[in-house]
Amino acid sequence: MSADVPAGALRRADQDLGSSLVGMAQPVPLTAVAAIHIAGAAAEVDVAAAAKVVEEAAAGDPDAQFTVDGAEDHELEWYDPSELDRLV
């Protein structure tokens, strides 16, 4: 999800595997959402495999990291917030 929020509403949290993670001080209202990003059906198998080994990848297992990297290679589909009802 992409949202327009004040910078003070964000808290940076460290995360392994080359990804970034931010925390929010409060819930994000739907009116602040600029776009919704979803992995498409073609990514389903790779994402499921990565979810099973993400902890091993974080612990340094190169094979697990390869699996996680494969899931991250998929392009995300972008949707307008008005399309949320079609996605659910």
C-alpha positions as CSV (number, residue, x, y, z in Angstrom):
1,M,0.0,0.0,0.0
2,S,1.1,3.5,-0.7
3,A,-0.3,6.2,1.5
4,D,0.1,9.9,2.1
5,V,0.9,10.4,5.8
6,P,2.9,12.9,7.7
7,A,6.5,12.0,8.3
8,G,6.0,12.1,12.0
9,A,3.5,9.3,11.8
10,L,6.3,6.8,10.7
11,R,8.7,4.8,12.8
12,R,11.5,3.0,11.1
13,A,12.1,-0.6,12.1
14,D,15.1,-2.6,11.1
15,Q,14.5,-5.9,9.2
16,D,16.8,-8.4,7.6
17,L,16.8,-9.7,4.1
18,G,17.3,-6.3,2.4
19,S,13.8,-5.2,3.0
20,S,12.6,-2.1,4.9
21,L,9.8,-2.0,7.4
22,V,8.1,1.0,8.9
23,G,5.7,1.2,11.8
24,M,2.8,3.5,12.0
25,A,1.9,5.5,15.1
26,Q,-1.8,5.2,14.3
27,P,-4.0,3.5,11.8
28,V,-3.9,4.8,8.2
29,P,-7.3,6.0,7.0
30,L,-8.5,4.7,3.7
31,T,-8.7,8.3,2.4
32,A,-4.9,8.5,2.8
33,V,-4.3,5.5,0.6
34,A,-2.9,6.5,-2.8
35,A,-2.4,3.0,-4.3
36,I,-2.8,-0.7,-3.4
37,H,0.0,-3.1,-4.3
38,I,-0.6,-6.8,-4.6
39,A,1.5,-9.7,-5.8
40,G,-0.3,-11.3,-8.8
41,A,-1.4,-14.9,-9.1
42,A,1.9,-15.8,-10.9
43,A,3.8,-15.0,-7.7
44,E,1.6,-17.3,-5.5
45,V,3.9,-20.4,-5.5
46,D,7.1,-18.4,-5.0
47,V,5.6,-16.3,-2.2
48,A,4.3,-19.4,-0.4
49,A,7.8,-21.0,-0.7
50,A,9.5,-17.9,0.6
51,A,7.1,-17.7,3.6
52,K,8.2,-21.2,4.6
53,V,11.9,-20.4,4.7
54,V,12.1,-16.7,5.5
55,E,13.5,-17.4,9.0
56,E,16.2,-19.7,7.6
57,A,17.1,-16.9,5.1
58,A,17.4,-14.4,8.0
59,A,19.7,-16.8,9.8
60,G,22.0,-16.9,6.8
61,D,21.0,-20.0,4.8
62,P,21.9,-19.2,1.2
63,D,19.4,-21.6,-0.4
64,A,16.6,-20.1,1.7
65,Q,17.8,-16.6,0.7
66,F,17.6,-17.7,-3.0
67,T,14.0,-18.7,-2.5
68,V,13.1,-15.4,-0.8
69,D,14.9,-13.5,-3.5
70,G,12.8,-15.3,-6.1
71,A,9.6,-14.2,-4.5
72,E,10.8,-10.6,-4.4
73,D,11.5,-10.7,-8.2
74,H,7.8,-10.6,-9.1
75,E,6.3,-7.2,-10.1
76,L,3.5,-6.0,-8.0
77,E,0.2,-5.1,-9.5
78,W,-1.0,-1.6,-8.7
79,Y,-4.7,-0.7,-8.0
80,D,-6.5,2.5,-7.2
81,P,-8.1,2.5,-3.8
82,S,-11.5,2.7,-5.4
83,E,-10.9,-0.9,-6.7
84,L,-10.5,-2.3,-3.2
85,D,-14.0,-3.9,-3.2
86,R,-13.0,-5.9,-6.3
87,L,-9.8,-7.1,-4.7
88,V,-11.3,-8.4,-1.4
